[in-house]
Structures are given as C-alpha cells and as structure tokens.
Amino acid sequence: MEYIVYSKSPEETESLGQRIALSFKMLPFMGGFIGLSGNLGSGKTTFARGVLRGLGWNKEVISPTYLIARYYHDPDVLHVDGYRIGDPFFEFLNLDIERLIDDGYLIIWEWGDPLKDYLLETLWVNLEYQGKGRKITVSSRGYLWQEAVKILQPT
C-alpha cells in the first residue's frame, strides 16, 4: 500500500512523521522498522523528529550522522543514519536490530534502502524535492504497516 503527500515546509514534513507515529501507536504490536530515503537535505531527520514527537519525545532530536546511531528512551527508539555505513547489513546485525524490534523498539533508519530486502514488516518513506517542497511517498511492506498507512488515508 502506498500513500503520497506533498509537503510545503519542514513543519508539514514533521507533522506527517507525527501522524505516522500516532498510527503506529494504534497498531496491535510494539516494535517496528521505518526506512527513510532521499537526497541530502530532503527532510529525513525532520521526518524522524516528527515520529519521535508523535511518540511523546519532547527533547531535542539531533541527526545521528556522526554517531551512526542514537538511542532514545521513553519512547524506545533507535535512530540510525546509514549514510556513512559501509556494510548496512553488517551494522544491522551488529546493532542487533531484530532483537531490538522484538523488545519493542521502533527503528528509524535514514538511508535505509540497502536493507529493503531483509525485513518483512516495514514502513518505507521516500522524500524527494518537488519545487520548493517535498513529495513524500509512504509505502508499507507487510500487513501491520499496511494498516498504519490505511490510517493515514483521507476518508
């Protein structure tokens, strides 16, 4: 299932992240994986900030570019920036992502494209420049994230 929205500002991009977080909270499971893709500066960290805000995080959200991964607690989120990772699958195993998901963590992985074939239940968000704004494509893989995308659709 796919949902496309056009964002005219960083605030709108962050708002979509918040809506995704709210739809995630309505699902009957804990833990999950959101893969983000797009050019440099397209809004991946802004979107991730919106997800964290929607889950109740009130403090600063900083791109994990130089740290590779940043953990947040309450809510339990691991925010990864895969831009500088040479072998994403090795880092996926090294960070023990599947265990974290099983333990209820939401993983937000910027530059996550190389991992698309490794996980069955995922949400993929692609951000593209569209004039002065962004075209944001949200697509689900697996039944549960499909339900999250349905919640986003206007009725």
GUPA-120156 format. One line per 10 residues: number of its first residue (from 0); their letters; for each residue x, y, z of N, C-alpha, C, O, CB. Coordinates in Angstrom, 1 decimal, decimal comma. Glycine has a CB too. Layout:
<pts>
NUM	A	X Y Z X Y Z X Y Z X Y Z X Y Z  ...
</pts>
This chain:
<pts>
0	MEYIVYSKSP	0,8 -1,2 0,0 0,0 0,0 0,0 0,9 1,2 0,0 1,9 1,2 0,6 -1,0 0,0 1,2  0,4 2,3 -0,7 1,2 3,5 -0,8 0,4 4,7 -0,6 -0,8 4,7 -0,9 1,9 3,5 -2,2  1,0 5,7 0,0 0,4 7,0 0,3 1,3 8,1 -0,1 2,5 8,0 0,3 0,0 7,1 1,8  0,9 9,0 -0,9 1,7 10,1 -1,3 1,2 11,4 -0,8 0,0 11,7 -0,9 1,8 10,1 -2,9  2,1 12,2 -0,3 1,6 13,6 0,2 2,7 14,6 -0,2 3,9 14,2 -0,4 1,5 13,5 1,8  2,3 15,8 -0,4 3,2 16,9 -0,8 3,3 17,8 0,4 2,4 18,3 1,0 2,7 17,6 -2,0  4,6 18,0 0,8 4,9 18,9 2,0 5,4 20,2 1,4 6,3 20,2 0,6 5,9 18,2 3,0  4,9 21,3 2,0 5,4 22,6 1,5 6,4 23,2 2,5 7,0 24,2 2,2 4,2 23,6 1,4  6,6 22,5 3,7 7,5 23,1 4,7 8,1 22,0 5,6 7,5 20,9 5,6 6,8 24,2 5,5  9,2 22,3 6,3 9,6 21,3 7,3 8,6 21,0 8,3 8,5 19,9 8,8 10,9 21,9 8,0
10	EETESLGQRI	7,8 22,0 8,7 6,7 21,7 9,7 5,7 20,7 9,2 5,2 19,9 9,9 6,0 23,1 10,0  5,4 20,8 7,9 4,4 19,8 7,3 5,1 18,4 7,3 4,4 17,4 7,5 4,0 20,2 5,9  6,4 18,4 7,0 7,1 17,1 7,0 7,1 16,5 8,4 6,9 15,3 8,5 8,5 17,2 6,4  7,4 17,3 9,3 7,4 16,8 10,7 6,0 16,4 11,2 5,9 15,4 11,9 7,9 18,0 11,7  5,0 17,1 10,7 3,6 16,7 11,0 3,2 15,3 10,5 2,6 14,6 11,2 2,6 17,8 10,5  3,7 15,0 9,3 3,4 13,7 8,7 4,1 12,6 9,6 3,5 11,6 9,8 3,9 13,6 7,3  5,3 12,9 10,0 6,0 12,0 10,9 5,2 11,8 12,2 5,1 10,6 12,7 7,4 12,5 11,3  4,6 12,8 12,7 3,8 12,7 13,9 2,5 11,8 13,6 2,2 11,0 14,5 3,3 14,1 14,4  1,9 12,0 12,5 0,8 11,2 12,1 1,1 9,8 12,0 0,3 8,9 12,4 0,1 11,7 10,8  2,3 9,5 11,4 2,8 8,1 11,3 2,9 7,5 12,7 2,5 6,4 12,9 4,1 8,0 10,5
20	ALSFKMLPFM	3,5 8,3 13,6 3,7 7,8 15,0 2,4 7,5 15,6 2,2 6,5 16,3 4,5 8,8 15,8  1,4 8,3 15,4 0,1 8,1 16,0 -0,6 6,9 15,4 -1,2 6,1 16,1 -0,9 9,3 15,8  -0,4 6,7 14,1 -1,0 5,4 13,5 -0,3 4,2 14,0 -0,9 3,2 14,2 -0,9 5,5 11,9  1,1 4,3 14,2 1,9 3,2 14,8 1,3 2,8 16,2 1,2 1,7 16,5 3,3 3,6 14,8  1,0 3,8 17,0 0,6 3,6 18,3 -0,8 2,9 18,4 -1,1 2,3 19,4 0,5 4,9 19,1  -1,5 3,0 17,3 -2,9 2,3 17,2 -2,8 0,9 16,8 -3,8 0,1 16,9 -3,7 3,1 16,2  -1,6 0,4 16,4 -1,4 -1,0 15,9 -1,2 -1,9 17,1 -0,8 -1,5 18,2 -0,3 -1,1 14,9  -1,6 -3,2 16,9 -1,6 -4,2 18,0 -0,2 -4,8 18,2 -0,1 -6,0 18,4 -2,6 -5,3 17,7  0,9 -4,1 18,0 2,2 -4,6 18,2 3,2 -3,5 18,7 2,9 -2,3 18,5 2,7 -5,3 16,9  4,2 -3,9 19,3 5,3 -3,0 19,7 6,5 -3,3 18,8 6,7 -4,4 18,4 5,6 -3,1 21,2
30	GGFIGLSGNL	7,3 -2,3 18,6 8,5 -2,5 17,8 8,2 -2,4 16,3 7,1 -2,8 15,8 9,1 -3,9 18,1  9,2 -2,0 15,5 9,0 -1,8 14,1 10,1 -1,2 13,4 11,1 -0,8 14,1 7,7 -1,1 13,8  10,1 -1,1 12,1 11,2 -0,5 11,4 10,7 0,5 10,3 9,8 0,1 9,6 12,0 -1,6 10,7  11,2 1,7 10,4 10,9 2,7 9,3 12,2 3,0 8,6 13,1 3,5 9,2 10,2 4,0 10,0  12,2 2,8 7,3 13,3 3,1 6,5 13,1 4,4 5,8 12,0 4,6 5,2 13,6 2,0 5,5  14,1 5,3 5,8 13,9 6,6 5,2 14,9 6,7 4,0 16,1 6,3 4,2 14,1 7,7 6,2  14,5 7,3 2,9 15,4 7,5 1,8 15,1 8,9 1,2 14,0 9,4 1,3 15,3 6,4 0,7  16,1 9,4 0,5 16,0 10,7 -0,1 17,4 11,4 -0,2 18,3 11,0 0,5 15,0 11,6 0,6  17,5 12,4 -1,0 18,7 13,1 -1,2 19,1 13,8 0,1 18,3 14,0 1,0 18,7 14,1 -2,3  20,4 14,3 0,2 20,8 15,1 1,3 19,9 16,3 1,4 19,6 17,0 0,5 22,3 15,5 1,1
40	GSGKTTFARG	19,5 16,6 2,7 18,7 17,7 2,9 17,2 17,6 2,5 16,5 18,6 2,5 19,2 18,9 2,2  16,8 16,4 2,2 15,4 16,2 1,7 14,4 16,2 2,9 13,2 16,2 2,6 15,3 15,0 0,9  14,9 16,0 4,1 13,9 16,1 5,3 13,9 14,8 6,1 12,9 14,6 6,8 12,6 16,4 4,8  14,8 13,9 5,9 14,8 12,6 6,6 14,8 12,8 8,1 14,0 12,2 8,9 15,9 11,7 6,2  15,7 13,6 8,6 15,8 13,9 10,1 14,6 14,7 10,5 14,1 14,4 11,7 17,1 14,6 10,4  14,1 15,6 9,7 12,9 16,3 10,1 11,7 15,4 10,3 10,9 15,5 11,2 12,6 17,4 9,0  11,6 14,4 9,3 10,5 13,4 9,4 10,7 12,6 10,7 9,8 12,3 11,4 10,5 12,5 8,2  12,0 12,1 10,9 12,2 11,3 12,1 11,9 12,1 13,4 11,4 11,5 14,4 13,7 10,9 12,2  12,2 13,4 13,4 11,8 14,2 14,6 10,3 14,2 14,8 9,8 14,1 15,9 12,3 15,7 14,4  9,6 14,3 13,7 8,1 14,2 13,8 7,6 12,9 14,4 6,7 12,9 15,2 7,5 14,4 12,5
50	VLRGLGWNKE	8,2 11,8 14,0 7,9 10,5 14,6 8,1 10,5 16,1 7,3 10,1 16,9 8,7 9,3 13,9  9,3 11,0 16,5 9,7 11,0 17,9 8,7 11,9 18,7 8,3 11,6 19,8 11,1 11,5 18,1  8,4 13,0 18,1 7,4 14,0 18,7 6,0 13,3 18,9 5,4 13,4 19,9 7,3 15,3 17,9  5,6 12,6 17,8 4,4 11,9 17,9 4,3 10,8 18,9 3,3 10,4 19,4 4,0 11,3 16,6  5,5 10,2 19,3 5,6 9,2 20,3 5,8 9,8 21,7 5,9 9,0 22,7 6,7 8,2 20,0  5,9 11,1 21,8 6,0 11,7 23,1 7,3 12,3 23,5 7,5 12,7 24,6 5,6 10,8 24,1  8,3 12,2 22,6 9,7 12,7 22,9 9,6 14,3 22,8 9,3 14,8 21,8 10,7 12,2 22,0  10,0 15,0 23,9 9,9 16,4 24,0 11,2 17,1 23,9 11,3 18,3 23,7 9,2 16,8 25,3  12,3 16,3 24,0 13,6 16,9 24,0 14,1 17,1 22,5 13,5 16,7 21,6 14,6 16,1 24,8  15,4 17,6 22,4 16,0 17,8 21,1 16,2 16,5 20,4 16,5 15,5 20,9 17,3 18,5 21,3
60	VISPTYLIAR	16,0 16,6 19,1 16,2 15,4 18,2 17,4 15,9 17,2 17,2 16,8 16,5 14,9 15,0 17,3  18,5 15,2 17,3 19,7 15,5 16,5 19,9 14,4 15,6 19,8 13,2 15,9 20,9 15,8 17,5  20,3 14,8 14,4 20,7 13,7 13,4 21,9 12,9 13,9 22,8 13,4 14,5 21,1 14,4 12,0  21,8 11,6 13,8 22,8 10,7 14,3 24,0 10,6 13,3 24,7 9,6 13,3 22,3 9,3 14,6  24,2 11,5 12,4 25,2 11,4 11,3 26,5 11,0 11,8 27,1 10,1 11,3 25,3 12,7 10,6  27,0 11,7 12,8 28,4 11,4 13,3 28,5 10,3 14,3 29,6 9,7 14,4 29,0 12,6 13,9  27,4 9,9 14,9 27,4 8,8 15,9 27,0 7,5 15,2 27,2 6,5 15,8 26,4 9,2 17,0  26,4 7,6 14,1 25,8 6,5 13,3 24,4 6,1 13,9 23,4 6,0 13,2 26,7 5,2 13,4  24,3 6,0 15,3 23,1 5,6 15,9 22,9 6,4 17,2 23,8 6,6 17,9 23,0 4,1 16,2  21,6 6,7 17,4 21,3 7,5 18,6 20,1 6,8 19,3 19,0 6,6 18,6 21,0 9,0 18,3
70	YYHDPDVLHV	20,2 6,4 20,5 19,1 5,8 21,2 18,3 6,8 22,0 18,8 7,8 22,6 19,7 4,7 22,2  17,0 6,6 22,0 16,0 7,4 22,8 15,3 6,4 23,7 14,9 5,3 23,2 15,1 8,3 21,9  15,0 6,9 24,9 14,3 6,0 25,8 13,0 6,8 26,3 13,1 7,9 26,6 15,1 5,6 27,0  12,0 6,0 26,3 10,6 6,5 26,7 10,2 7,7 25,7 10,1 8,8 26,1 10,7 7,1 28,1  10,0 7,4 24,5 9,8 6,0 23,9 11,1 5,4 23,5 12,1 6,1 23,3 8,8 6,1 22,6  11,0 4,1 23,3 12,2 3,3 22,9 12,4 3,4 21,4 11,7 2,7 20,6 12,1 1,8 23,4  13,3 4,2 20,9 13,6 4,4 19,5 15,1 4,4 19,3 15,8 4,9 20,1 12,9 5,8 19,0  15,5 3,7 18,2 16,8 3,8 17,7 16,8 4,5 16,4 16,2 4,0 15,5 17,5 2,3 17,6  17,5 5,6 16,3 17,6 6,4 15,1 19,0 6,2 14,5 20,0 6,6 15,1 17,3 8,0 15,4  19,0 5,7 13,3 20,3 5,3 12,7 20,4 6,2 11,4 19,5 6,4 10,6 20,4 3,8 12,3
80	DGYRIGDPFF	21,6 6,7 11,2 22,0 7,3 9,9 22,9 6,4 9,1 24,1 6,3 9,5 22,6 8,7 10,2  22,4 5,8 8,1 23,2 4,8 7,3 24,1 5,4 6,3 24,7 4,7 5,5 22,3 3,9 6,7  24,2 6,8 6,2 24,9 7,4 5,1 26,4 7,0 5,0 26,9 6,7 4,0 24,8 8,9 5,2  27,0 6,9 6,2 28,4 6,6 6,2 28,7 5,1 6,5 29,9 4,7 6,7 29,1 7,4 7,3  27,7 4,3 6,6 27,9 2,9 6,9 28,3 2,1 5,6 27,6 2,2 4,6 26,6 2,2 7,5  29,5 1,5 5,7 30,0 0,7 4,5 29,2 -0,5 4,2 28,9 -0,8 3,0 31,4 0,4 4,7  28,8 -1,3 5,2 28,1 -2,5 5,0 26,8 -2,5 5,9 26,9 -2,9 7,1 28,9 -3,8 5,4  25,7 -2,0 5,4 24,5 -1,8 6,2 24,0 -3,1 6,9 23,5 -3,1 8,0 23,4 -1,2 5,4  24,1 -4,2 6,1 23,6 -5,5 6,7 24,5 -5,9 7,9 24,0 -6,4 8,9 23,7 -6,6 5,7  25,8 -5,7 7,8 26,7 -5,9 9,0 26,3 -5,1 10,2 26,2 -5,6 11,3 28,2 -5,7 8,6
90	EFLNLDIERL	26,1 -3,8 9,9 25,7 -2,9 11,0 24,3 -3,3 11,6 24,1 -3,1 12,8 25,7 -1,4 10,5  23,4 -3,7 10,7 22,1 -4,2 11,1 22,3 -5,3 12,1 21,6 -5,4 13,2 21,3 -4,6 9,9  23,2 -6,3 11,8 23,4 -7,4 12,7 24,2 -6,9 13,9 23,8 -7,4 15,1 24,2 -8,5 12,0  25,1 -6,1 13,8 25,9 -5,6 14,9 25,1 -4,8 15,9 25,3 -5,0 17,1 27,0 -4,7 14,4  24,1 -4,1 15,5 23,2 -3,3 16,4 22,1 -4,2 16,9 21,3 -3,8 17,8 22,6 -2,1 15,6  22,1 -5,5 16,4 21,1 -6,4 16,9 19,6 -5,9 16,7 18,8 -5,9 17,6 21,3 -6,8 18,4  19,4 -5,4 15,5 18,1 -4,7 15,2 16,9 -5,7 15,4 15,9 -5,2 15,9 18,1 -4,3 13,7  17,0 -6,9 15,0 15,8 -7,8 15,1 15,5 -8,0 16,6 14,3 -8,0 16,9 16,1 -9,2 14,5  16,5 -8,1 17,5 16,2 -8,2 18,9 15,6 -6,9 19,4 14,6 -7,0 20,2 17,5 -8,5 19,7  16,1 -5,8 19,0 15,5 -4,5 19,5 14,1 -4,4 19,1 13,2 -4,0 19,8 16,3 -3,3 18,9
100	IDDGYLIIWE	13,7 -4,8 17,8 12,4 -4,7 17,4 11,5 -5,7 18,2 10,4 -5,3 18,6 12,2 -5,1 15,8  12,0 -6,9 18,5 11,3 -7,8 19,3 11,1 -7,3 20,7 10,1 -7,6 21,4 12,0 -9,2 19,4  12,0 -6,5 21,2 11,9 -5,9 22,5 11,1 -4,6 22,6 10,9 -4,0 23,6 13,3 -5,6 23,0  10,5 -4,3 21,4 9,6 -3,1 21,4 10,1 -1,8 20,9 9,4 -0,8 20,9 9,1 -2,9 22,7  11,4 -1,8 20,4 12,0 -0,6 19,8 11,4 -0,3 18,4 11,1 -1,2 17,7 13,5 -0,7 19,8  11,2 1,0 18,2 11,0 1,4 16,8 12,3 1,9 16,3 13,0 2,7 16,9 9,9 2,6 16,8  12,7 1,3 15,1 13,9 1,6 14,5 13,6 2,6 13,3 12,8 2,3 12,5 14,7 0,4 13,9  14,3 3,7 13,3 14,2 4,7 12,2 15,6 4,7 11,6 16,5 5,2 12,2 13,7 6,1 12,7  15,7 4,3 10,3 16,9 4,1 9,7 17,0 5,0 8,4 16,4 4,7 7,4 17,2 2,6 9,3  17,7 6,1 8,5 17,9 7,0 7,4 18,9 6,3 6,4 19,8 5,6 6,9 18,5 8,4 7,8
110	WGDPLKDYLL	18,7 6,5 5,1 19,5 5,9 4,1 19,3 4,4 4,2 20,3 3,6 4,1 21,0 6,3 4,2  18,1 3,9 4,5 17,8 2,5 4,7 17,6 1,6 3,5 17,4 0,4 3,6 16,7 2,4 5,6  17,7 2,2 2,3 17,4 1,4 1,1 18,1 0,1 1,0 17,5 -0,9 0,6 17,8 2,2 -0,1  19,4 0,0 1,3 20,1 -1,3 1,2 19,5 -2,4 2,0 19,8 -3,6 1,8 21,6 -1,2 1,5  18,7 -2,1 3,0 18,1 -3,1 3,9 16,7 -3,5 3,5 16,1 -4,3 4,2 18,0 -2,5 5,3  16,2 -3,0 2,4 14,8 -3,3 2,0 14,4 -4,7 1,9 13,3 -5,1 2,2 14,6 -2,6 0,6  15,4 -5,6 1,5 15,0 -7,0 1,3 15,2 -7,8 2,6 14,9 -9,0 2,6 15,9 -7,6 0,3  15,7 -7,2 3,7 16,0 -8,0 4,9 14,8 -8,1 5,9 14,8 -9,1 6,7 17,1 -7,4 5,6  13,9 -7,2 5,8 12,8 -7,2 6,8 11,4 -7,3 6,1 11,2 -6,8 5,0 12,8 -5,9 7,6  10,5 -8,1 6,7 9,2 -8,3 6,1 8,2 -7,3 6,5 7,4 -6,8 5,7 8,7 -9,7 6,5
120	ETLWVNLEYQ	8,2 -6,8 7,8 7,2 -5,8 8,2 8,0 -4,5 8,4 8,7 -4,2 9,3 6,6 -6,3 9,6  7,8 -3,6 7,4 8,5 -2,4 7,4 7,6 -1,2 6,8 6,7 -1,5 6,1 9,8 -2,5 6,6  8,0 -0,1 7,1 7,4 1,1 6,5 8,6 1,9 5,8 9,6 2,1 6,4 6,7 2,0 7,6  8,4 2,2 4,6 9,4 2,9 3,8 8,9 4,3 3,5 7,8 4,5 3,0 9,8 2,2 2,5  9,7 5,3 3,7 9,4 6,7 3,4 10,4 7,3 2,5 11,6 7,3 2,9 9,2 7,5 4,8  10,0 7,7 1,3 11,0 8,4 0,4 10,6 9,8 0,3 9,4 10,2 0,0 10,9 7,7 -1,0  11,6 10,7 0,5 11,4 12,1 0,4 12,1 12,7 -0,8 13,3 12,4 -1,0 11,9 12,9 1,7  11,4 13,3 -1,7 12,0 13,9 -2,9 11,7 15,4 -3,0 10,7 15,9 -2,6 11,4 13,2 -4,2  12,7 16,1 -3,6 12,5 17,5 -3,8 11,4 17,7 -4,9 11,4 17,0 -5,9 13,8 18,2 -4,3  10,5 18,6 -4,6 9,4 18,9 -5,6 9,2 20,4 -5,5 8,4 20,9 -4,7 8,0 18,1 -5,2
130	GKGRKITVSS	9,9 21,1 -6,4 9,8 22,5 -6,4 10,4 23,0 -5,1 11,6 22,7 -4,8 8,4 23,1 -6,5  9,7 23,8 -4,4 10,2 24,3 -3,1 9,8 23,4 -1,9 10,2 23,6 -0,8 9,7 25,7 -2,8  9,0 22,4 -2,2 8,6 21,5 -1,2 9,1 20,1 -1,4 10,2 19,9 -2,0 7,1 21,4 -1,2  8,4 19,1 -0,9 8,8 17,7 -0,9 7,6 16,8 -1,3 6,5 17,0 -0,9 9,4 17,2 0,4  7,9 15,8 -2,2 7,0 14,7 -2,4 7,4 13,6 -1,5 8,5 13,1 -1,5 7,0 14,3 -4,0  6,5 13,2 -0,6 6,8 12,1 0,3 5,9 10,9 0,0 4,7 11,0 0,0 6,5 12,6 1,8  6,6 9,8 -0,3 5,9 8,6 -0,6 6,1 7,6 0,6 7,2 7,3 1,0 6,4 7,9 -1,9  5,0 7,2 1,2 5,0 6,3 2,3 4,5 4,9 1,8 3,3 4,9 1,2 4,1 6,8 3,5  5,2 3,9 1,9 4,8 2,6 1,4 5,0 1,5 2,5 6,0 1,6 3,3 5,5 2,2 0,1  4,2 0,6 2,6 4,2 -0,5 3,6 4,6 -1,8 3,0 4,4 -2,1 1,8 2,9 -0,6 4,3
140	RGYLWQEAVK	5,3 -2,6 3,8 5,6 -3,9 3,5 5,2 -4,8 4,6 5,7 -4,7 5,7 7,1 -4,1 3,1  4,2 -5,6 4,4 3,6 -6,4 5,5 2,3 -5,9 5,9 2,0 -4,7 5,7 4,6 -6,5 6,6  1,5 -6,8 6,5 0,1 -6,5 6,9 0,0 -5,3 7,9 -0,8 -4,4 7,8 -0,5 -7,7 7,4  0,8 -5,4 9,0 0,6 -4,4 10,1 0,9 -3,0 9,7 0,2 -2,1 10,0 1,5 -4,8 11,3  2,0 -2,8 8,9 2,3 -1,4 8,5 1,3 -1,0 7,4 1,1 0,2 7,3 3,8 -1,4 7,9  0,8 -1,9 6,7 -0,3 -1,6 5,7 -1,5 -1,0 6,5 -2,1 0,0 6,0 -0,7 -2,9 4,9  -1,7 -1,5 7,6 -2,8 -0,9 8,4 -2,5 0,5 8,9 -3,3 1,4 8,9 -3,1 -1,8 9,7  -1,2 0,8 9,2 -0,8 2,1 9,6 -1,0 3,1 8,4 -1,4 4,2 8,6 0,7 2,1 10,0  -0,6 2,6 7,2 -0,8 3,5 6,0 -2,2 3,8 5,7 -2,6 4,9 5,3 -0,1 2,9 4,8  -3,1 2,8 6,0 -4,6 3,0 5,8 -5,1 4,1 6,7 -5,9 4,9 6,3 -5,3 1,6 6,0
150	ILQPT	-4,6 4,1 7,9 -5,0 5,1 8,9 -4,7 6,5 8,3 -5,4 7,5 8,6 -4,3 4,9 10,2  -3,6 6,7 7,6 -3,2 8,0 7,0 -4,1 8,4 5,9 -4,2 9,6 5,7 -1,8 7,9 6,5  -4,7 7,5 5,2 -5,5 7,9 4,0 -6,7 8,7 4,5 -7,4 8,4 5,4 -6,0 6,6 3,3  -7,0 9,8 3,7 -8,2 10,5 4,0 -9,5 9,7 3,7 -9,5 8,9 2,8 -8,3 11,8 3,2  -10,5 9,9 4,5 -11,7 9,1 4,3 -12,7 9,8 3,4 -13,8 9,3 3,2 -12,3 8,8 5,7
</pts>
